[in-house]
């Protein structure tokens, strides 16, 4: 059955096969050499530029793992997926030297160079080979000059004839034991997306052989198991695939189910958490797993995120938090952000504070030591787990040249029901991991709510206050894992007309009456302007509307000049209509004053309550209760 919020509440014991896969329980003999990365020459989908893998000048033919160069053609792998992140491997792993082996078929002289960069991107040659006959070619490089930055790549010149390059592998001496690894995919009503992700994993026989289990945790009503692609893919996994249905407990509940199942089956198995709606690069799984097998200490290893709509653009090189400001997603200094990886490389090593869970490997030791995630539904659950792991001595590495594609964040409007979880969970997580200043926090929140009111975003102010109010309830607010909170956050927003998105051509405001009003620059004294806009909104000394404002101009200091504004939604799929409403603003302002006054008074004691509750909240027993098992 389905409840009013649209959540699946079917039995969670619905699986393709019972018990843990045999491969997850088996011993894993180590090979003589461990493959750290392979030569991949084209992307997993037509929309992906092949130049993210290898750049060719001249005539060439390429497949995923094979490259053919005509005479006179040159190619290099100084590309996003073609580079080897030497700095990260030297800093965090046991690897002291590596070999790059490949099989060549040649009809004439071919030159190969193993090149390297330093922190400034200066090129140097590490090893070379001149090949005149077919066979296996191996180049070697020590990892001893890359602590602060630098990478390795290959350069090819087909000088005397055609050349084919296959079976390219970056390898090192294998560890004594290869760690078992499982993948956990959490999904909610993205059935086809999830089926595509599962199919991508099965498409690469080498990657499939490395995976000991795949858990698909389906929390929706549009079921993955009903997709033809999923049914077709299932036999490729043999005993490895597990399909679980459960109530919608958000990303926290879905990913935790994977951690719960895998750690229960084999306490020595790592888990790669993976979003359902990514475009998966199977090679990334191999690279994360190899890195985790070679780290000096158990390490959370994350993939970077490339934009799905702009596939050559990197979201960010590494992220950290600013907990006193209730902020996550902060760019680490010197990290690239929103950058085309066809035009620039991350030469400098940047160290992450945490890793988002679009794809992230969690070592078995972390789960054993710190327990399971906090049941906060979604938003900040990955942040909290990474911060808790670091407190226990486990670092996080966001590994370059290992990525998946995920929907671009800036296409999602900030004014959304998800803001409830961001508001509530930012307070929860920050309270758990730093000592918040009650005065500073309440001043900040009051100012942010003031900006929402000046911008006539009354629903956004309401949703933010909902999150603060539920934080004030203490750990009891997490009793059901977020099901009630989700329904409340979604349901109450309909009371505020500006939260409703309309088609641009048929919005409630006649198009003939609309003229676009552009914004000026950001004010040099924003607090003074906030007071001024608030006073004018209160007294009605505003410019009559309606006017149209583009998404890029929809700043509170600009929208607050008017009384009736049609604003483009961030998704570019419609518009929202904001209308000045003094009584609603008054009610929300008084509510904000009461709530934030309570927060200022009770925050020190609330932090203690939240911290004391962590062992119980993150226990297997609590999650079993939420899953309705045992």
TABEL-V638029 format. One record per residue. N is the residue number from 1. RES is the residue in one letter. SS is DSSP state (H for helix, E for strand, L for the rest). PHI is phi as a letter, one per 40 degrees, with the letter a starting at -180 (NA if undefined). PSI is psi in radians with two decimals (none if undefined). Layout:
((N:RES:SS:PHI:PSI) (N:RES:SS:PHI:PSI))
//
This chain:
((1:X:L:NA:2.99) (2:X:E:b:2.34) (3:X:L:c:-3.09) (4:X:L:c:-0.42) (5:X:L:c:0.03) (6:X:L:g:0.37) (7:X:L:c:2.48) (8:X:E:c:2.26) (9:X:L:b:0.64) (10:X:L:c:2.95) (11:X:L:c:2.34) (12:X:L:c:-0.09) (13:X:L:c:0.06) (14:X:L:c:1.85) (15:X:L:b:2.77) (16:X:L:c:-0.76) (17:X:L:a:2.68) (18:X:L:c:2.75) (19:X:L:g:3.02) (20:X:L:c:2.51) (21:X:L:d:2.53) (22:X:H:c:-0.63) (23:X:H:c:-0.53) (24:X:H:c:-0.45) (25:X:H:c:-0.15) (26:X:L:c:2.78) (27:X:L:c:2.60) (28:X:L:b:1.85) (29:X:E:c:2.45) (30:X:L:c:2.49) (31:X:L:c:3.03) (32:X:L:c:-0.71) (33:X:E:b:2.47) (34:X:E:c:2.28) (35:X:E:c:2.10) (36:X:E:c:-0.55) (37:X:E:a:2.73) (38:X:E:b:2.81) (39:X:L:c:1.91) (40:X:L:b:2.27) (41:X:L:b:-0.09) (42:X:L:a:2.77) (43:X:L:c:3.01) (44:X:L:c:-0.06) (45:X:L:a:2.68) (46:X:L:c:-0.49) (47:X:L:c:-0.22) (48:X:L:c:2.26) (49:X:L:c:2.24) (50:X:H:c:-0.34) (51:X:H:c:-0.15) (52:X:H:c:-0.19) (53:X:L:b:-0.90) (54:X:L:a:2.45) (55:X:E:b:2.24) (56:X:E:b:2.41) (57:X:E:b:1.95) (58:X:L:h:-2.91) (59:X:L:c:2.33) (60:X:E:a:2.79) (61:X:E:b:2.44) (62:X:E:b:2.59) (63:X:E:b:-3.09) (64:X:L:d:-0.82) (65:X:L:b:0.45) (66:X:E:a:2.47) (67:X:E:b:2.24) (68:X:E:b:2.18) (69:X:E:b:2.30) (70:X:L:c:2.83) (71:X:L:d:2.35) (72:X:L:g:-0.10) (73:X:L:c:2.51) (74:X:E:b:2.72) (75:X:E:a:2.66) (76:X:E:a:2.71) (77:X:L:b:0.48) (78:X:L:c:1.15) (79:X:L:b:3.06) (80:X:L:d:-0.98) (81:X:L:c:-0.22) (82:X:L:c:-0.35) (83:X:L:c:2.72) (84:X:E:b:2.13) (85:X:L:c:1.28) (86:X:H:d:-0.68) (87:X:H:c:-0.76) (88:X:H:c:-0.67) (89:X:H:c:-0.65) (90:X:H:c:-0.71) (91:X:H:c:-0.65) (92:X:H:b:-0.15) (93:X:E:b:3.03) (94:X:L:c:-0.13) (95:X:L:c:2.16) (96:X:L:b:-0.50) (97:X:E:a:2.76) (98:X:E:a:2.78) (99:X:E:b:2.53) (100:X:E:b:1.88) (101:X:E:b:2.60) (102:X:E:a:2.72) (103:X:E:b:2.24) (104:X:E:b:2.46) (105:X:E:b:2.11) (106:X:E:b:2.66) (107:X:L:b:0.13) (108:X:L:a:-3.08) (109:X:L:c:2.30) (110:X:E:b:2.33) (111:X:E:b:2.37) (112:X:E:b:2.35) (113:X:E:b:2.41) (114:X:E:c:1.92) (115:X:E:b:2.81) (116:X:E:a:2.79) (117:X:E:b:2.89) (118:X:L:b:-2.93) (119:X:L:c:-0.43) (120:X:L:c:0.00) (121:X:L:g:0.15) (122:X:L:c:2.33) (123:X:E:c:2.49) (124:X:E:a:2.72) (125:X:E:c:2.25) (126:X:E:c:-0.68) (127:X:E:a:2.71) (128:X:E:a:2.79) (129:X:E:a:2.42) (130:X:E:b:2.13) (131:X:E:b:2.32) (132:X:L:b:-0.06) (133:X:L:a:2.78) (134:X:L:c:2.69) (135:X:E:i:-2.99) (136:X:E:c:2.30) (137:X:E:b:2.35) (138:X:E:b:2.24) (139:X:E:b:2.67) (140:X:E:b:2.63) (141:X:E:a:2.31) (142:X:E:c:2.61) (143:X:L:b:1.50) (144:X:L:a:0.13) (145:X:L:b:0.61) (146:X:L:b:0.30) (147:X:L:d:-0.83) (148:X:L:c:-0.27) (149:X:E:i:2.91) (150:X:L:h:2.73) (151:X:L:a:3.01) (152:X:E:b:2.64) (153:X:E:a:3.02) (154:X:E:b:2.60) (155:X:E:b:2.36) (156:X:E:b:2.45) (157:X:E:b:2.04) (158:X:E:c:1.54) (159:X:L:c:-0.78) (160:X:L:b:-0.02) (161:X:L:i:-2.95) (162:X:L:c:2.72) (163:X:E:a:2.46) (164:X:E:b:2.46) (165:X:E:b:2.11) (166:X:E:b:2.93) (167:X:E:f:0.76) (168:X:E:c:2.19) (169:X:E:b:2.36) (170:X:E:c:2.11) (171:X:E:b:2.85) (172:X:E:a:2.96) (173:X:E:d:2.28) (174:X:L:c:2.69) (175:X:L:c:3.00) (176:X:L:c:-0.57) (177:X:E:b:2.40) (178:X:L:c:2.25) (179:X:L:c:2.30) (180:X:L:c:2.62) (181:X:E:a:2.44) (182:X:E:b:2.77) (183:X:E:b:2.38) (184:X:E:b:2.12) (185:X:E:b:2.15) (186:X:E:c:2.32) (187:X:E:a:2.57) (188:X:L:a:1.81) (189:X:L:f:0.62) (190:X:L:b:1.00) (191:X:H:c:-0.82) (192:X:H:c:-0.71) (193:X:H:d:-0.81) (194:X:H:c:-0.75) (195:X:H:c:-0.67) (196:X:H:c:-0.69) (197:X:H:c:-0.77) (198:X:H:c:-0.73) (199:X:H:c:-0.63) (200:X:H:c:-0.71) (201:X:H:c:-0.67) (202:X:H:c:-0.25) (203:X:L:c:-0.29) (204:X:L:b:1.84) (205:X:H:d:-0.64) (206:X:H:c:-0.81) (207:X:H:c:-0.75) (208:X:H:d:-0.63) (209:X:H:c:-0.42) (210:X:H:c:-0.45) (211:X:L:c:2.26) (212:X:L:c:-0.40) (213:X:E:a:2.64) (214:X:E:b:2.12) (215:X:E:b:2.11) (216:X:E:b:1.99) (217:X:E:b:1.84) (218:X:E:c:2.04) (219:X:L:b:0.19) (220:X:L:b:-2.95) (221:X:L:b:-0.39) (222:X:L:c:1.71) (223:X:L:c:2.40) (224:X:H:c:-0.67) (225:X:H:c:-0.27) (226:X:H:c:-0.08) (227:X:L:c:2.30) (228:X:H:d:-0.67) (229:X:H:c:-0.70) (230:X:H:c:-0.77) (231:X:H:c:-0.70) (232:X:H:c:-0.58) (233:X:H:c:-0.55) (234:X:H:d:-0.80) (235:X:H:c:-0.43) (236:X:H:c:-0.42) (237:X:H:c:-0.24) (238:X:L:f:-2.14) (239:X:L:c:0.01) (240:X:L:c:-0.33) (241:X:E:c:2.30) (242:X:E:b:2.32) (243:X:E:b:2.13) (244:X:E:b:2.34) (245:X:E:b:2.48) (246:X:L:a:2.93) (247:X:L:d:2.75) (248:X:L:c:1.80) (249:X:L:b:0.39) (250:X:H:g:-3.08) (251:X:H:c:-0.65) (252:X:H:d:-0.81) (253:X:H:c:-0.64) (254:X:H:c:-0.83) (255:X:H:c:-0.65) (256:X:H:c:-0.60) (257:X:H:c:-0.68) (258:X:H:c:-0.81) (259:X:H:c:-0.71) (260:X:H:c:-0.84) (261:X:H:c:-0.80) (262:X:H:c:-0.79) (263:X:H:c:-0.49) (264:X:H:c:-0.52) (265:X:H:c:-0.65) (266:X:L:a:1.86) (267:X:L:c:-0.10) (268:X:L:b:0.08) (269:X:L:c:2.36) (270:X:E:c:2.81) (271:X:E:b:2.23) (272:X:E:c:1.97) (273:X:E:c:2.36) (274:X:E:a:2.26) (275:X:E:c:2.70) (276:X:L:c:-0.53) (277:X:L:b:0.42) (278:X:L:c:2.84) (279:X:E:c:1.96) (280:X:L:c:2.31) (281:X:L:b:1.82) (282:X:H:d:-0.58) (283:X:H:d:-0.51) (284:X:H:c:-0.65) (285:X:H:c:-0.80) (286:X:H:d:-0.77) (287:X:H:c:-0.73) (288:X:H:c:-0.78) (289:X:H:c:-0.74) (290:X:H:c:-0.76) (291:X:H:c:-0.79) (292:X:H:c:-0.53) (293:X:H:c:-0.29) (294:X:H:b:-0.06) (295:X:E:c:2.61) (296:X:L:c:-0.70) (297:X:L:b:2.68) (298:X:L:d:2.29) (299:X:L:b:2.36) (300:X:E:c:2.20) (301:X:E:b:2.07) (302:X:E:b:2.63) (303:X:E:c:2.62) (304:X:E:c:2.86) (305:X:E:b:2.18) (306:X:E:b:2.63) (307:X:E:c:2.33) (308:X:L:c:-0.63) (309:X:L:c:-0.41) (310:X:L:b:1.36) (311:X:L:c:-0.27) (312:X:L:c:0.02) (313:X:E:c:2.31) (314:X:E:c:2.35) (315:X:E:c:-1.07) (316:X:E:a:2.57) (317:X:L:c:-0.64) (318:X:L:a:2.63) (319:X:E:b:2.75) (320:X:E:a:-3.13) (321:X:E:b:2.85) (322:X:E:b:1.40) (323:X:H:c:-0.65) (324:X:H:d:-0.38) (325:X:H:b:0.11) (326:X:L:f:0.73) (327:X:E:b:2.39) (328:X:E:b:-3.09) (329:X:E:g:0.43) (330:X:E:c:2.30) (331:X:E:c:2.26) (332:X:L:c:2.48) (333:X:L:d:2.37) (334:X:L:g:-0.05) (335:X:L:c:2.60) (336:X:L:c:2.58) (337:X:E:a:2.40) (338:X:E:f:0.91) (339:X:E:b:2.41) (340:X:E:c:2.14) (341:X:L:c:0.03) (342:X:L:c:-0.28) (343:X:L:b:-0.33) (344:X:L:a:2.67) (345:X:L:b:2.64) (346:X:L:c:1.58) (347:X:L:c:-0.67) (348:X:E:c:2.41) (349:X:L:c:2.27) (350:X:L:b:2.34) (351:X:L:b:2.18) (352:X:L:c:2.64) (353:X:L:c:-0.49) (354:X:E:a:3.05) (355:X:L:b:2.23) (356:X:L:c:2.71) (357:X:L:c:0.51) (358:X:L:c:-0.61) (359:X:E:a:2.08) (360:X:E:a:2.32) (361:X:E:c:2.20) (362:X:E:b:2.07) (363:X:L:c:2.63) (364:X:H:d:-0.66) (365:X:H:c:-0.55) (366:X:H:c:-0.83) (367:X:H:c:-0.73) (368:X:H:c:-0.64) (369:X:H:c:-0.75) (370:X:H:b:-0.10) (371:X:L:g:-2.80) (372:X:L:c:2.98) (373:X:L:c:2.90) (374:X:L:c:2.39) (375:X:L:c:1.25) (376:X:L:b:0.38) (377:X:L:g:-1.39) (378:X:L:a:2.97) (379:X:L:g:2.04) (380:X:L:g:-0.09) (381:X:H:c:-0.70) (382:X:H:c:-0.64) (383:X:H:c:-0.87) (384:X:H:d:-0.75) (385:X:H:c:-0.71) (386:X:H:c:-0.70) (387:X:H:c:-0.71) (388:X:H:c:-0.70) (389:X:H:c:-0.76) (390:X:H:c:-0.67) (391:X:H:c:-0.49) (392:X:L:c:0.19) (393:X:L:g:0.17) (394:X:L:b:2.06) (395:X:L:c:2.92) (396:X:E:b:2.35) (397:X:E:b:2.14) (398:X:E:c:1.93) (399:X:E:c:2.09) (400:X:E:c:2.78) (401:X:E:g:0.29) (402:X:E:b:1.93) (403:X:E:a:2.85) (404:X:E:b:2.86) (405:X:E:b:2.30) (406:X:E:b:2.63) (407:X:L:d:2.35) (408:X:L:c:2.27) (409:X:H:c:-0.55) (410:X:H:c:-0.06) (411:X:H:c:-0.01) (412:X:L:b:2.25) (413:X:L:c:2.42) (414:X:L:c:-0.58) (415:X:L:c:1.57) (416:X:L:a:2.80) (417:X:L:c:-0.45) (418:X:H:c:-0.31) (419:X:H:c:-0.47) (420:X:H:d:-0.87) (421:X:H:c:-0.62) (422:X:H:c:-0.75) (423:X:H:c:-0.92) (424:X:H:c:-0.85) (425:X:H:c:-0.47) (426:X:H:c:-0.65) (427:X:H:c:-0.72) (428:X:H:c:-0.93) (429:X:H:c:-0.74) (430:X:H:c:-0.63) (431:X:H:c:-0.60) (432:X:H:c:-0.50) (433:X:H:b:0.10) (434:X:L:a:2.89) (435:X:L:c:1.86) (436:X:L:c:2.52) (437:X:L:c:1.94) (438:X:H:d:-0.73) (439:X:H:c:-0.79) (440:X:H:c:-0.74) (441:X:H:c:-0.79) (442:X:H:c:-0.60) (443:X:H:c:-0.77) (444:X:H:c:-0.83) (445:X:H:c:-0.67) (446:X:H:c:-0.68) (447:X:H:c:-0.75) (448:X:H:c:-0.75) (449:X:H:c:-0.64) (450:X:H:c:-0.70) (451:X:H:c:-0.67) (452:X:H:c:-0.74) (453:X:H:c:-0.71) (454:X:H:c:-0.62) (455:X:L:c:0.13) (456:X:L:g:0.61) (457:X:L:b:1.24) (458:X:H:c:-0.63) (459:X:H:c:-0.63) (460:X:H:c:-0.73) (461:X:H:c:-0.77) (462:X:H:c:-0.81) (463:X:H:c:-0.69) (464:X:H:c:-0.78) (465:X:H:c:-0.61) (466:X:H:d:-0.77) (467:X:H:c:-0.74) (468:X:H:c:-0.74) (469:X:H:c:-0.69) (470:X:H:c:-0.50) (471:X:H:c:-0.68) (472:X:H:c:-0.40) (473:X:L:c:-0.33) (474:X:H:g:-2.99) (475:X:H:d:-0.37) (476:X:H:c:-0.40) (477:X:H:c:-0.32) (478:X:H:c:0.23) (479:X:L:d:-0.68) (480:X:L:b:0.18) (481:X:L:g:0.07) (482:X:L:h:0.00) (483:X:H:c:-0.84) (484:X:H:c:-0.73) (485:X:H:c:-0.69) (486:X:H:c:-0.81) (487:X:H:c:-0.72) (488:X:H:c:-0.74) (489:X:H:c:-0.72) (490:X:H:c:-0.78) (491:X:H:c:-0.71) (492:X:H:c:-0.31) (493:X:H:c:-0.40) (494:X:H:c:-0.19) (495:X:H:c:-0.18) (496:X:L:b:1.98) (497:X:H:c:-0.53) (498:X:H:c:-0.10) (499:X:H:c:-0.16) (500:X:L:c:2.31) (501:X:L:c:2.34) (502:X:E:b:2.61) (503:X:L:c:2.39) (504:X:H:c:-0.62) (505:X:H:c:-0.35) (506:X:H:b:0.59) (507:X:L:c:2.85) (508:X:L:c:-0.27) (509:X:L:c:2.15) (510:X:L:d:2.32) (511:X:H:c:-0.52) (512:X:H:c:-0.38) (513:X:H:c:-0.03) (514:X:L:b:2.37) (515:X:L:b:2.38) (516:X:E:c:2.27) (517:X:L:b:2.05) (518:X:L:c:2.66) (519:X:L:c:2.64) (520:X:L:c:-2.89) (521:X:L:c:2.87) (522:X:L:c:2.38) (523:X:L:c:2.53) (524:X:L:c:-0.42) (525:X:L:b:1.34) (526:X:H:c:-0.60) (527:X:H:c:-0.71) (528:X:H:c:-0.74) (529:X:H:c:-0.62) (530:X:H:c:-0.79) (531:X:H:c:-0.72) (532:X:H:c:-0.80) (533:X:H:c:-0.70) (534:X:H:c:-0.74) (535:X:H:c:-0.75) (536:X:H:c:-0.68) (537:X:H:c:-0.69) (538:X:H:c:-0.74) (539:X:H:c:-0.15) (540:X:L:g:0.19) (541:X:L:c:1.17) (542:X:L:b:2.87) (543:X:E:c:2.24) (544:X:L:c:2.56) (545:X:L:b:-2.83) (546:X:L:c:2.65) (547:X:E:b:2.82) (548:X:E:b:2.42) (549:X:E:b:2.25) (550:X:L:c:2.86) (551:X:H:d:-0.75) (552:X:H:c:-0.34) (553:X:H:b:0.08) (554:X:L:c:0.86) (555:X:L:c:2.62) (556:X:H:d:-0.63) (557:X:H:c:-0.36) (558:X:H:c:-0.88) (559:X:H:d:-0.60) (560:X:L:c:-0.13) (561:X:L:c:-0.28) (562:X:E:b:2.98) (563:X:L:b:-0.11) (564:X:E:a:1.92) (565:X:E:b:2.34) (566:X:E:b:1.97) (567:X:E:b:2.35) (568:X:E:c:2.31) (569:X:L:c:2.59) (570:X:L:d:-0.49) (571:X:L:c:-0.21) (572:X:L:g:0.32) (573:X:L:b:0.00) (574:X:L:i:-2.91) (575:X:E:b:2.82) (576:X:E:b:2.53) (577:X:E:b:2.04) (578:X:E:b:2.26) (579:X:E:b:2.30) (580:X:L:d:2.29) (581:X:L:a:1.68) (582:X:H:c:-0.69) (583:X:H:c:-0.71) (584:X:H:c:-0.73) (585:X:H:c:-0.71) (586:X:H:c:-0.81) (587:X:H:c:-0.74) (588:X:H:c:-0.60) (589:X:H:c:-0.79) (590:X:H:c:-0.70) (591:X:H:c:-0.76) (592:X:H:c:-0.73) (593:X:H:c:-0.80) (594:X:H:c:-0.80) (595:X:H:c:-0.77) (596:X:H:c:-0.49) (597:X:H:c:-0.75) (598:X:H:c:-0.72) (599:X:H:c:-0.73) (600:X:H:c:-0.68) (601:X:H:c:-0.73) (602:X:H:c:-0.10) (603:X:H:d:-0.80) (604:X:H:d:-0.76) (605:X:H:c:-0.61) (606:X:H:c:-0.69) (607:X:H:d:-0.73) (608:X:H:c:-0.71) (609:X:H:c:-0.78) (610:X:H:c:-0.74) (611:X:H:c:-0.70) (612:X:H:c:-0.45) (613:X:H:c:-0.21) (614:X:H:d:-0.83) (615:X:H:d:-0.70) (616:X:H:c:-0.72) (617:X:H:c:-0.61) (618:X:L:c:0.13) (619:X:L:c:2.71) (620:X:H:c:-0.63) (621:X:H:c:-0.70) (622:X:H:c:-0.74) (623:X:H:c:-0.60) (624:X:H:c:-0.66) (625:X:H:c:-0.77) (626:X:H:c:-0.61) (627:X:H:c:-0.27) (628:X:L:g:0.59) (629:X:L:b:2.72) (630:X:L:g:none))
//
